[in-house]
């Protein structure tokens, strides 16, 4: 996944690449099958995304509003879902995510990354804008620069419909999106699988992979490392909680904390911050009080919002997993920003 403003490439003053047709094998369309040939004469946004990616999720308010504003004027979005994790390859999971997010545009599943490779994509999210003649006008990897992207959409629509009346550009959805925003430091995305080993973001070693093991917290917790206590099994792609006092601590810097969980049955994950039950003002959207304790109930394979602190926090998160069967894939974080006074 790609963080804020990772890369943006604008092409102007020359004819850009004419994109080849989408590769759409039977059964790969999640909804509203289409083709670039059928969309000739439209302004088309190819949106490469995956449903558990926090960077993708933060772009959705812009996509939905652009679609609402401009679809009637010949603007179309084609979402291309290229999974990162194994559970995101399941069409049923993608279909459920499309419904949950409320997307109305065509969605194509790309589990074998044919379209990803065809269009030279290398990170989530990636947005490619194609004009009415089939030429690329903008290529963006990561979040940010939404004002630039909407400007480009309007410019291409005006080429198709001279004199068209279009609305003012959207206001930034979040403080992090405002021009000139100064953002506080944030913990980097943390994989709890073997991908976390090279940077020593997890407390186990490669020799522990595939082995059930009882862990204990160290006397001192370092920053930005997932420490374990109780019964866990480190796996190649995830970290499995075996439910016998399976707890995890993580010292982090962020305003918001998310985790990608998978379970085929409901599992309760209690949320503690700085040694105490998380305060209601800091609950993520997937946390509620159960039996007097802040709890996220994992009931499907997706990203869960654990903390939305009322302010930026440098603190300690603890997860207490109450049942066996939970798999943890990664943590992701969002920061807070201020806009300088002019």
C-alpha positions as CSV (number, residue, x, y, z in Angstrom):
1,X,0.0,0.0,0.0
2,X,1.2,3.5,-0.7
3,X,1.0,6.4,1.8
4,X,0.0,10.0,1.3
5,X,1.2,11.8,-1.8
6,X,3.4,8.8,-2.8
7,X,3.5,9.7,-6.5
8,X,1.6,11.7,-9.0
9,X,2.4,12.0,-12.7
10,X,0.5,14.4,-14.9
11,X,0.8,14.2,-18.7
12,X,0.1,17.3,-20.8
13,X,1.0,18.8,-24.1
14,X,1.4,15.4,-25.8
15,X,-0.6,12.3,-26.7
16,X,-0.2,9.7,-24.0
17,X,-0.5,6.0,-24.1
18,X,-3.7,4.6,-25.5
19,X,-4.7,1.9,-23.0
20,X,-5.3,-1.6,-24.2
21,X,-8.6,-3.3,-23.4
22,X,-9.4,-4.5,-19.9
23,X,-8.6,-8.2,-19.3
24,X,-11.9,-9.6,-17.9
25,X,-12.0,-13.3,-17.7
26,X,-15.4,-15.0,-17.1
27,X,-16.8,-14.4,-13.7
28,X,-14.4,-11.6,-12.9
29,X,-16.9,-8.7,-13.0
30,X,-18.3,-8.1,-9.6
31,X,-20.9,-5.7,-11.0
32,X,-21.9,-3.7,-14.1
33,X,-19.6,-5.3,-16.8
34,X,-18.2,-2.9,-19.3
35,X,-15.1,-2.3,-21.5
36,X,-12.9,0.6,-22.5
37,X,-14.3,0.3,-26.1
38,X,-17.8,0.7,-24.7
39,X,-16.7,3.8,-22.8
40,X,-15.0,5.6,-25.7
41,X,-16.2,9.2,-25.6
42,X,-16.3,9.1,-21.8
43,X,-13.8,10.4,-19.2
44,X,-12.8,7.2,-17.4
45,X,-11.1,6.8,-14.1
46,X,-9.4,3.4,-13.5
47,X,-9.2,2.9,-9.8
48,X,-6.9,0.1,-8.6
49,X,-7.8,-0.7,-5.0
50,X,-8.1,-3.5,-2.4
51,X,-10.7,-3.5,0.2
52,X,-8.6,-3.8,3.4
53,X,-6.3,-0.9,2.4
54,X,-6.7,2.1,4.6
55,X,-5.1,4.3,2.0
56,X,-7.7,3.2,-0.5
57,X,-10.5,3.7,2.0
58,X,-9.5,7.3,2.6
59,X,-10.0,8.0,-1.1
60,X,-13.5,6.7,-1.2
61,X,-15.3,9.9,-0.2
62,X,-13.8,11.7,-3.1
63,X,-14.6,8.9,-5.6
64,X,-18.2,8.7,-4.5
65,X,-18.7,12.5,-4.7
66,X,-17.0,12.7,-8.1
67,X,-19.3,10.0,-9.4
68,X,-22.3,11.8,-8.0
69,X,-21.3,15.1,-9.5
70,X,-20.0,14.0,-13.0
71,X,-21.5,10.7,-14.0
72,X,-24.4,12.4,-15.8
73,X,-21.9,14.4,-17.8
74,X,-20.0,11.4,-19.2
75,X,-17.7,10.5,-16.4
76,X,-17.2,6.8,-15.4
77,X,-15.2,5.0,-12.8
78,X,-14.0,1.4,-13.3
79,X,-12.8,-0.1,-10.0
80,X,-10.2,-2.8,-10.5
81,X,-9.8,-4.8,-7.3
82,X,-6.3,-6.3,-7.0
83,X,-6.1,-8.2,-3.7
84,X,-3.1,-7.9,-1.3
85,X,-4.1,-10.7,1.1
86,X,-5.3,-14.2,0.3
87,X,-8.8,-13.7,1.7
88,X,-9.3,-10.7,-0.7
89,X,-9.2,-13.1,-3.6
90,X,-12.7,-14.5,-2.7
91,X,-15.3,-12.9,-5.0
92,X,-17.9,-13.1,-2.2
93,X,-15.6,-11.0,0.1
94,X,-15.1,-8.4,-2.6
95,X,-18.8,-8.3,-3.4
96,X,-19.6,-7.8,0.3
97,X,-17.0,-5.0,0.5
98,X,-18.5,-3.3,-2.6
99,X,-21.9,-3.4,-1.0
100,X,-20.6,-2.1,2.3
101,X,-18.8,0.8,0.7
102,X,-21.8,1.6,-1.5
103,X,-20.1,1.7,-4.9
104,X,-22.4,2.2,-7.9
105,X,-19.8,1.9,-10.7
106,X,-18.4,-1.1,-12.5
107,X,-16.1,-3.3,-10.4
108,X,-13.7,-5.8,-11.9
109,X,-11.8,-8.4,-9.8
110,X,-8.1,-8.8,-10.8
111,X,-6.8,-11.7,-8.6
112,X,-4.1,-12.7,-11.0
113,X,-3.0,-9.1,-11.5
114,X,-3.3,-9.1,-15.3
115,X,-4.7,-5.6,-15.4
116,X,-2.3,-4.5,-12.6
117,X,0.7,-5.5,-14.7
118,X,-0.8,-4.4,-18.0
119,X,-1.2,-0.8,-16.8
120,X,2.1,-0.7,-14.9
121,X,0.6,-0.3,-11.5
122,X,2.8,-0.8,-8.4
123,X,0.9,0.3,-5.3
124,X,-2.5,0.8,-3.7
125,X,-4.4,2.9,-4.5
126,X,-3.6,3.9,-8.1
127,X,-5.9,6.1,-10.2
128,X,-5.5,6.5,-13.9
129,X,-7.6,9.1,-15.8
130,X,-8.3,8.4,-19.5
131,X,-9.8,11.1,-21.8
132,X,-12.6,10.7,-24.3
133,X,-10.1,9.5,-27.0
134,X,-8.6,6.8,-24.8
135,X,-5.4,8.7,-23.8
136,X,-4.0,8.8,-20.3
137,X,-4.0,12.2,-18.8
138,X,-3.1,11.5,-15.2
139,X,-1.5,8.7,-13.2
140,X,-1.5,8.8,-9.4
141,X,-0.2,6.4,-6.9
142,X,-1.3,6.9,-3.3
143,X,-3.5,9.4,-1.6
144,X,-3.5,13.2,-1.9
145,X,-3.7,15.8,-4.7
146,X,-7.5,15.2,-5.0
147,X,-7.9,18.9,-6.0
148,X,-5.6,18.3,-9.0
149,X,-7.4,15.2,-10.0
150,X,-10.8,16.8,-9.9
151,X,-9.5,19.7,-11.9
152,X,-8.3,17.2,-14.6
153,X,-11.7,15.5,-14.6
154,X,-13.4,18.9,-15.2
155,X,-10.9,19.9,-17.9
156,X,-11.6,16.7,-19.8
157,X,-15.3,17.0,-19.4
158,X,-15.2,20.5,-20.8
159,X,-13.4,19.2,-23.9
160,X,-16.3,16.8,-24.4
161,X,-19.0,19.4,-23.6
162,X,-17.8,23.0,-24.2
163,X,-19.7,25.4,-22.0
164,X,-20.8,22.8,-19.6
165,X,-21.7,24.1,-16.1
166,X,-19.7,22.3,-13.5
167,X,-19.6,22.8,-9.7
168,X,-16.8,24.3,-7.6
169,X,-14.1,21.8,-6.6
170,X,-14.6,19.8,-3.5
171,X,-13.4,21.0,-0.2
172,X,-10.9,18.7,1.6
173,X,-12.6,15.9,3.4
174,X,-9.9,15.7,6.2
175,X,-7.3,17.9,7.7
176,X,-4.6,15.8,6.1
177,X,-5.9,16.7,2.7
178,X,-5.7,20.5,3.1
179,X,-3.0,22.2,1.1
180,X,0.0,23.1,3.2
181,X,-1.1,20.9,6.1
182,X,1.6,20.1,8.6
183,X,1.2,16.5,9.8
184,X,2.4,14.9,13.0
185,X,4.6,11.8,12.9
186,X,2.8,8.5,12.4
187,X,3.8,4.9,12.9
188,X,4.3,3.1,9.6
189,X,2.1,0.3,8.4
190,X,3.0,-2.8,10.4
191,X,2.7,-6.4,9.0
192,X,2.4,-9.1,11.7
193,X,3.4,-11.9,9.3
194,X,6.9,-12.7,8.0
195,X,6.8,-9.4,6.2
196,X,7.4,-7.8,9.6
197,X,10.6,-9.7,10.2
198,X,13.2,-7.7,8.1
199,X,12.5,-4.5,9.9
200,X,12.1,-6.3,13.3
201,X,8.5,-5.1,13.7
202,X,7.4,-8.3,15.3
203,X,8.8,-10.1,18.4
204,X,9.3,-13.6,17.0
205,X,11.9,-15.0,14.6
206,X,11.7,-17.0,11.3
207,X,12.3,-20.2,13.3
208,X,8.9,-19.6,15.0
209,X,6.9,-19.7,11.7
210,X,4.2,-22.4,11.8
211,X,4.9,-23.3,15.5
212,X,2.4,-22.8,18.3
213,X,4.2,-20.9,21.0
214,X,3.5,-19.3,24.4
215,X,4.9,-15.7,24.5
216,X,5.6,-13.3,27.4
217,X,5.9,-9.5,27.2
218,X,9.5,-8.2,27.6
219,X,10.3,-5.9,30.5
220,X,10.7,-3.0,28.1
221,X,8.6,-2.3,25.0
222,X,10.3,-0.7,22.0
223,X,8.5,1.6,19.6
224,X,6.5,0.4,16.6
225,X,6.9,-3.3,17.4
226,X,4.1,-5.9,17.9
227,X,4.8,-7.7,21.2
228,X,2.9,-10.9,22.2
229,X,1.8,-12.5,25.4
230,X,0.0,-15.9,25.6
231,X,-0.7,-18.5,23.0
232,X,0.0,-17.5,19.3
233,X,1.1,-19.1,16.1
234,X,3.2,-17.0,13.7
235,X,2.3,-17.9,10.2
236,X,3.6,-17.0,6.7
237,X,0.8,-14.5,5.9
238,X,-0.7,-13.7,9.3
239,X,-0.5,-14.1,13.1
240,X,-2.9,-16.6,14.6
241,X,-4.3,-16.1,18.1
242,X,-5.0,-19.4,19.8
243,X,-7.3,-17.9,22.5
244,X,-5.4,-18.9,25.6
245,X,-4.6,-15.5,26.9
246,X,-3.6,-14.3,23.5
247,X,-2.7,-10.6,24.0
248,X,-0.7,-8.1,22.0
249,X,0.9,-4.7,22.9
250,X,2.1,-2.0,20.5
251,X,3.6,1.4,21.2
252,X,2.5,3.7,18.4
253,X,2.2,7.3,17.3
254,X,-1.1,8.2,15.4
255,X,-4.6,9.5,15.7
256,X,-6.3,6.4,14.4
257,X,-5.4,2.7,14.5
258,X,-6.8,0.0,12.3
259,X,-6.2,-3.7,12.1
260,X,-6.9,-6.3,9.4
261,X,-8.5,-9.4,11.0
262,X,-9.9,-12.6,9.7
263,X,-12.1,-15.2,11.5
264,X,-14.8,-17.6,10.3
265,X,-16.7,-17.1,13.5
266,X,-17.3,-14.2,15.9
267,X,-14.2,-13.4,18.0
268,X,-14.1,-10.6,20.7
269,X,-11.0,-8.4,20.8
270,X,-10.9,-6.1,23.8
271,X,-9.2,-2.8,23.3
272,X,-7.0,-1.2,26.0
273,X,-4.9,2.0,25.8
274,X,-2.1,2.9,28.2
275,X,-3.0,0.1,30.5
276,X,-6.7,1.0,30.8
277,X,-9.9,0.2,28.8
278,X,-10.0,2.6,25.8
279,X,-12.0,5.7,26.6
280,X,-15.3,6.1,24.6
281,X,-14.0,9.4,23.1
282,X,-11.2,7.3,21.5
283,X,-13.3,4.4,20.2
284,X,-12.9,3.3,16.6
285,X,-16.0,2.8,14.5
286,X,-15.9,-1.0,15.1
287,X,-15.6,-0.8,18.9
288,X,-18.5,-1.0,21.3
289,X,-18.8,-1.7,25.0
290,X,-19.5,-5.4,25.8
291,X,-19.8,-6.5,29.4
292,X,-18.2,-3.2,30.4
293,X,-15.2,-3.5,28.2
294,X,-14.4,-1.8,24.8
295,X,-14.6,-4.6,22.3
296,X,-14.3,-5.1,18.6
297,X,-16.2,-8.2,17.4
298,X,-14.5,-9.8,14.4
299,X,-17.1,-11.3,12.2
300,X,-15.6,-11.2,8.8
301,X,-12.4,-10.7,6.8
302,X,-11.7,-7.0,6.6
303,X,-10.1,-4.0,8.2
304,X,-11.4,-3.0,11.6
305,X,-11.3,0.5,13.1
306,X,-9.9,0.1,16.6
307,X,-9.0,3.6,17.7
308,X,-10.1,7.1,16.6
309,X,-8.4,9.1,19.3
310,X,-9.8,12.5,20.0
311,X,-6.3,13.9,19.4
312,X,-3.0,12.6,18.1
313,X,-1.6,10.1,20.6
314,X,1.8,8.6,21.5
315,X,0.7,5.7,23.5
316,X,0.4,1.9,24.0
317,X,-2.4,-0.2,22.4
318,X,-3.2,-3.6,23.9
319,X,-5.4,-6.2,22.3
320,X,-6.8,-9.0,24.4
321,X,-8.3,-11.8,22.2
322,X,-11.0,-13.7,24.0
323,X,-11.6,-16.7,21.6
324,X,-9.4,-18.8,19.4
325,X,-9.5,-18.6,15.6
326,X,-8.4,-15.0,15.0
327,X,-5.9,-14.1,12.3
328,X,-4.1,-10.7,12.4
329,X,-2.5,-9.5,9.1
330,X,-1.5,-5.9,9.7
331,X,-1.9,-2.6,11.6
332,X,-2.4,0.7,9.8
333,X,-2.3,4.2,11.2
334,X,-3.6,7.7,10.4
335,X,-2.2,10.9,11.7
336,X,-3.5,14.4,12.4
337,X,-2.5,17.6,10.8
338,X,-2.8,21.4,11.2
339,X,-3.1,24.0,8.5
340,X,-0.6,26.9,8.9
341,X,-2.2,30.3,9.6
342,X,-1.6,32.6,6.7
